[in-house]
Amino acid sequence: MAEIVMPRLSDSMEEGTVLKWIKQVGDEVAIGDELVEIETDKANMAYESDVAGTLTEILAPEGETLPIGAPIAVVGDAGEAPTRVEPATEAEEPAEAETEVVREEPVQAARPAPSPAADGERVKASPLARRVARETGVDLAAVQGSGPGGRIVKADVEKRKPSEVPTSSTPPAAVRGVDEVGTAETAKGTTTQQELSRLQQVVARRMAESKATAPHFYLQSEIDMSAAVEARGRLKALTPEGEVVPSFNDMVVKACGLALREHPLANGSYKDGHLELHSRVNVGVAVAAEDALVVPTVFDADRKGLREIAADARTLASKVRDGSITPPELSGGTFTVSNLGMYGVSNFSAVINSPQAAILAVGAITERPVVRDGSLTTAHLLGVTLACDHRILYGAPAAEFLARIRALLEEPLSLAL
């Protein structure tokens, strides 16, 4: 008999919420079978069992939030009889149903459950696709998946016409995940309270903890990307149709990887009163998800070529947006790059992704007038801001690290070395 505990599905995860039990009490479980869908601080993920046997007991009902390591289920020997019945279902007595209503949020009560597959097997779909289906009333059994192995992703669900729409008793805001706790008429007009999703709550808490505990200081620099713009133009012209062309952000990730290898403190962490220096250089790339920021990892960014980094970054961003990102792809980051240049932001200061030493905020590349050798000309300039944890990086080492990133980007041939 083996006890299943709340797993750690990401580096920053402290607790998880049981969203859906994929296996039920009495079901046979094989190693690698998807056991339960869990909401973490970064994404909704299906946890795969590392033991085989019969699911004999469910200790954590759907909707319950537990810390890492807390027991959530028991898997016994194959064929072993269950010791506890499953959590309450709709068919049980009214007293249980009333308890369920009190415990769940209004949004959950308003969501219709997707229908099972026609052949009795569970539909293959990403956690995000399942959530969108629940919110919109789409029957997953009628959706054709376009993901690997026919897996249904978010885009597939959004293409389908919902099988049913919310009743008039359900306010539109609740369907969008807004819990209208109450309204008040003030000088500001009608104010509506909106509850944060659990993911937003965790992000808010972690960002507040980072700002409160990590002594941030900031270094700003302006990088002449003229040579990089020219190099990328030539690279794009030489790239066969259909192949990935590295973006300027991919160049930044590569430059950071090389600079981190030369400046190990910037690649370190502050944890439990001591410094941790990491042998691998893994750069996290911030990606805007549905309602929060998710940071998948480009591993060994110092050793990979630009095209490989570009391919990895695009694959990871796609997985974040369709909800198929996996725990290993969100873990192991030693440094983070956050880019808002595509929104026309020239410069900004980012919050450190603790316990990492620093984060680089990247703005837009703009062509502006400059004076060179006494003559007026133009250059493509990029504004960047390095936020550092002063417990790890002091001013001079941080400035040297940022200067190295600038030098690498201003001579893009060095990125190929």
N, C-alpha and C positions, 0 to 999 in steps of 0.2 A: 504494500500500500504506500502510495506517495502523495505528499501534500503539495499542491500547486499554490505558489505565492504570487503576490502582485509583482510582476517582473519589472526590471529597470530597462525601459525601451529607448532611453536617450541619456546622454551625459547629464543633462540638467533636470531630469525627471525626479520628483520627490514623492509624488502620489499619482494615482490613476483612477479613472472612473470606469466601471464596468458598463459598457454600452449595450452589448448583446451577447448572450451565450450562444455560440454557434453549435456546440455539442450540448446535448441535454442529458440529465441523469438517466443512466442505463445504457447510454450509447457506448460503443466500442471506440477507443481512441488509439490511433497509431502514432508513432513518432513522426513529427512533421505535420500532423493534422492541425488545421486551424481550430483552436479551442474556444477562444473568447475574443471579442472586439473591445479594445480598451482605448479610452481617450487620454492622451498624455498632454504635456505642456506644449507639444509641437504639432501633433497630428493624431488622427484616429488610426489605430493599427490593430491588425489581427495577430494575436499571439499564437505561435505554433507550439504544440506540446513537445516536451523533450522526454516524455515517458509514454509507455504503452500500457493499455489495460482497459478497464471499464470506469467511466465517470460515475462514481458512486455517491458523490455528495457535492452540492453547490453551496458554498459558505457565504458568497457575496452576491446578493441579488442585483439585477440590472438597475443602474442608476446610483449605486453605492460607490462612494469615493473612499479609497483606502491608501495608506502609505505603502511604500515599497517594502516587500518582505512580509506583508500581512497575508495570512492564508485566504485563498479565494475558492478553492475546490479540493476534492480528494479523488485520486484515481487509484482504484484497487486492481487486483488481479483480474485477468480476462474472465468474463462470465460471472464475476462477483455481484451479489445482489446489492442494490442501492440501500443506503442507510438513512437517507433523508429524501423527502419528496422535493420536487422542483419549486421555485418561487411561485407565488400566487399567479393564476391565470384568470382570464375573463370568466371562465366557466365555474369558478369556485364561489363559495358563499358570499353574500353581500358584505358581511363584516370585513372580509379580506379586501374586497373591492374598494370599500370606503377608505381603508388604510392606504391602499395604493394611490388613491386620488389625492390624499393629503400629502403623501411623500413626493409625488411627481410634480414637476413644474407644469403650468398651463400649456406651454408649447408642446410638451410631450403628449399630453392628453389629446391634443388637437390633431396629432399626426396619424394618418391611417397607416397601418402596417402593410408592407409589400406582400404580395401573394407569393407562395412558394412555387418552385418550378413544377411543370406539369408532371414530370416523371418522379416527383417526390424527393429529388435531390436538391441541395442548396444551390441557388444561382451564384455563379462566380462573378463577383463585383467588388470594386474597391470600397473601403469604408466611406469615403467621401461620396461616392455614387449612391451608396445605400442611404446616407443621410439626406441627400438631395431628393431621392425617391420618396422617402418618408415625408418630407416637407411638402412635396408637390403632388403626392398621390399617384405617382407613376408605378405601374406594376412591372417589377424587374423581370418577371417571367416572360413578358412580351417585348423586352428590349434586346436588340442584337448587339453584342459586345464587339468593340473594335480593338480592344487591348490584347496583350499577349495571351494566346490560348483561348481567345474569345471572351476574355474578361471584360465586364462592363465597367466603363469609366464615366466620370462626371459628364463629359460632352455627349455621350450616348443617351444619358437620361434626359439632358436638357433638350435633345432633339425630339423627344416623344411628347405627345399631347397628354397631359395628366388624365388619368382614368376617372378622377373625381376632383371636384374643387371644394375648398372649405365651405362649410355651411355659413349662413348669414350670421349665426351666433358667434362665429369665430372672427375676431377683429383682424383685418389684413395685417396689422403690425405683428400680431402673434405668429402668423404664418411665416413672416420673415425672420423670426427668432427674437422679436421685440416683445418683452413682457411689460405691458402697460400697468405698472404698479398703481399709478394714480395720476390725475391731472390737477393742475391748479391754475387759476386765472390770476396773473400778477401783472405788474407794469411791463414785464417782459413778454406778455401774451400768455397763451396756454402752454404750460410746461408739461412735457410727458417724460416720465422716467423710463429709461431703457436699461435692462439688466445686461451685464456682460456675459458672454459665453464663458465656459470654464477655461477655454484656451486663452481668451482675452484676460481673464482674471489672473492666470498663472503668469502670462507675459507682463502684466502690470506689476505684479508682486516682484518678479525677478528684476525688472528694470529699476523699480524703486530700491530694491536691496543693493543693486549694483551701484547706483548713484549714492546711496547712503553709506556703503561700506568701502567702496573702492575710491581712493582719492584721485579723481580725474584731473589731468591737465592736458592742454591741447596745443598742438603745433600745426600751423598752417603753412602751406607752400603752394607755389604756382609752377606748373610743369609745362615746358614748351613741347607740345605734342606734334609740332610741324613735321618732323622726320617720321614719326609714327603714322601720321595721316598719309604721308606719301608712300610709306612702306606698305600700309594696308591696302592702299589703292592698287599698287602693283601686284600684291598678293591676290587681291580679288580678281584682277584681270587674268591671272595665271591659273586660278582655281577652276577645275572642270565643273560644269553645271551639275548641281545636286550635292556637291560636297560642301562641308562646313567651312565658312570663312571666319577666322577668329575675329572677335569684336575687340573694341578698345578695352572693355572690361576684362576680357581674357588676357590681354597684354598686361593689365594692372595686376591680375592674379599671378601671372608668371613672374612679373617683376618683384612682387611681394614674396613669392616663394624663394627666389634667388637671394633676396636681401635677408630673409629670415634665416636662411642657412648660414649666412655670414654673421648674423647678429642673434645668437642663441637666446639672449635674455628676452628679446621681443617675441620669441617663439615659446616662451615659458608661461607658467601659471603661478598664481599665489593661492595657496590652499593650506588651511589649518596652521597658519603661522610660519610656513616655510615656502621656499621656491621649488618649483618642479620644472626641470629642463627636459624637453622632449626630443627624441632622436629623429622623429619624422616631422616633416613640414606639411601640415594639412590645413588648407585655407577654406574657411567657410564663406559661402556666397549668399548674402541675404536675398530672399525671394519673397515677394508679396503673395500671401496665400489669400483664401477667401475672406477671413476676418482677422488675420494676424500676420506676423512676420515669421517665416520659417528659414532656418539656416542649414541647408545641406552642405556636405563637405566634398571638396576636391582634394583627394588624397595625393600625397607626394607631389605637390605642385612645383617643387624645385627640380624634379627629375623629369617631368612630363613636357613634351613639346607643346607648342601653341595650339596646334590642331587637336591634339588629344585633350587638352584643357577645354577647348571650345566644345568638343563633342560631349565631354563629361558635364559641363555646365548646362548645356541645352537639355540633356537627358534628365538631369536632376531637377531643373526648373519645371519641365513637363510633368515629372512624377509628383512634384509638390502640388501642382495645380489640379491634377486629376485624382489626387489622394492615394496614389500607389507608392509613395516614398516609404522606404523601409527603415527600421531602427538603425542598422549599421551605417546607412547613408546620412543619418543625422548626427552621428557620434564622431568623436575623435578629432574635432577641430582644435587647432592650436592658435589660430588667428582668424579675423573676420574682415571681409570687404563689403561695404554697403554703398551702393551706387544709386543716386537719385538724379543723375544727369539727364536721363531720358525725359524727366518732367520739367526740364529747364532750370533746375536748381543749380546755382553757381557754386555754392559752398554751404556746408552744414556740419554740425557737430553730432556725432553718434554716441550712443551709450555702450560702454564696454560689455561684451558678452562674457561675463565672469564665469570661471576664474581666469580667463585669458588675460594676457598682459596689455593688449591694445586692439584697436579697431580702426580701419582706414575708411573715412567717409569721402566718397568720390562725387564730384559735381559734373557739370556739363563742359564739353569742349567748345570754346567760342573763339572766333577769329577777331582779334583786336589789334589796334595799332601799337607798335613798339619801336623803340629806337635801337638800331644796331649799327655799330661803328660810325656813329654820328649821322646816320641816315634814317629817315622814317620809313618803316615797312610794316607788314602785318605778320602775325604769328597765331597759331592755334594753341590756345592756353587752356590748361586744365587746373581747376582749383581743388585741392585735397586738404583734409584735416585729419591728423592723427591724434586720436584720444588714447592716453596712456594711463596705466595704473602706476602711481608714483611709488608704490611699495615694491615694484619690480623694475620699472624703467625710470631712471633719472633724466634730467633735461638733456645733458650732452649725449649720452648713448642713444636716446630717442631721436635727437636731431641728426645724428650720424646715420641711423637706420632710415629715416625719411629721406635724407640726402642721397642715400644709395638707391632707393626706389626711384627718385627723380632722375638720377644719372642713367639708370637702366632704361627708363622710358624715353629719355631724350636721345639715346643711341639704340634704337630698336634692334639692330643686328646683334647686340649683346644678349637679347632674349633667346636667341637660337643656340647659345653656347651651353 
